[in-house]
Amino acid sequence: LVLVIDFGGQYNQLIARRVREHNIYCEVISYKTPIEQIKAKNPKGIIFTGGPRSVYLDDSPRMTKEIFELGIPIFGICYGAQFMVYGLGGTIGKANENAAAEFGRTECEFDTECAVFDGLKKNSVVWMSHNDYIEVLPDGFKAVGHSDKCPYAAIENVEKGFYATQFHPEVNHTEQGFDMLGNFLYKVCHCKGDWTMRNYAEEAIKQIREKVGDGKVLLALSGGVDSSVACALLSKAVGNQLTCVFVDHGFMRKNEGDEVEQAFKDWDVNFIRVNAADRFIGKLEGVSDPETKRKTIGEEFIRVFEEEAKKIGKVDFLVQGTIYPDVIESGTGDAAVIKSHHNVGGLPDYVDFKEIIEPLRLLFKDEVRKLGTELGLSDVLVWRQPFPGPGLAIRIIGEITREKLATLQDADYIFREEIANAGLDRSINQYFAVLTNMRSVGVMGDDRTYDYTLALRGVTTSDFMTADFARIPYDVLEKASVRIVNEVKNINRICYDITSKPPATIEWE
Ligand code: XMP
């Protein structure tokens, strides 16, 4: 176990993710955690994260200096480095007095005799983001890396196993950052690197069992990766104490509702599929405004779910498939509302339960996928691309009709098939068809047509906050286009969306 001690920096979970990418289990804990608890966990190594404060401020995050007396190696990053220096008797230069602030890509030179830089290039680019700087080192420390402005970009105290960098080794912009952390973990802390999703699953299952006891658990399944993996995990942990409600609003992709049901057929859970397509289509009659569509679907979803939950009676726990990016996104709360997101996770107010279980809360998407595979879910579910809660309803511009829905399902299916045939289905992060509300003139055979325009969209992105349109080869687009106009009724023209986000969004509504 490695402990990441959180001082409030913005990349803290990223540090945890890097440690885990080295197959080393780690936990993120607050700097306020009592030292006894830290000792009891008996970590092999400790990493101090960055943080937004200056060590000299009264309210800056500080922890007891006993942390330095445990005989456990420590790696300090940015604020964590400054806290280490300050805590051990060195001095930190204050932001307002110095010209040493550095932001962004910075060239550094390293001492490759140092364990952390062992086997790495002597010169490489790192990501800096600091105002304050290390001015005087505590006893026993020496510099093992510097930039033009920063003489103490990296420091070490070999005897104590303390290392620190002013830059952020956890971000991708730091060229050799992953290996630096790896060196610390393997060469200094002597970690084995045997933590895998299998171990995570075992541990999570054990914890869930302890927590749930013989209680009843309810989960809203959307068929997306997160809720599916959560379902699989809970099913392994508590079997049919789990009831899983899958509200099929009818706006799933072609065959998708059946696929989801099929996927959990043989699992030990109470699986309830509610076929509510008629209700949802009914509610949306005459509705064309995007936000009204979203809100109507969101409200109706809750109503349907609530009705099902009532039938089940009182439950003790509600599962949410929250993953770490959701945790960050909901953390700020003051961003402008671009779209009202509908998420099957957001139900707690409407169901009578004691506690929430969020078994994926600390995992990143790629880890969730690995876990799903480990638990035995099929690739179809594990590699499902993100799909918005309101489904195809927000990919049919304007009023929704059953005919339009069927048209879009068929066209989208063909597009997905051609993307998969071209082997692009895992490299393009999201791809789908949109049925625009526009019709135009075409000619088929010898006849004039007046039919809908379909838009195809494909994006590459790592966080879905920003995205670039995918450079899908023309011949793949051509195959999809020819097939769609030939095989699907009511479409005579196809466009490819070449806007990035921003200024566009990924979905059209
Ligand atoms: P936008 O269109 O805002 O989409 O660029 C960003 C990502 O979020 C997905 N999306 C949703 N996901 N509930 C969800 O769970 C929603 O209501 C919703 N709306 C959009 C979208 O597919 C993309 O991946």
Residues whose N, C-alpha, C, O or C-beta is under 5 A from the ligand:
A	BS01	XMP	S340 H341 H342 N343 P386 F387 P388 G389 P390 F464 T505 I506 E507
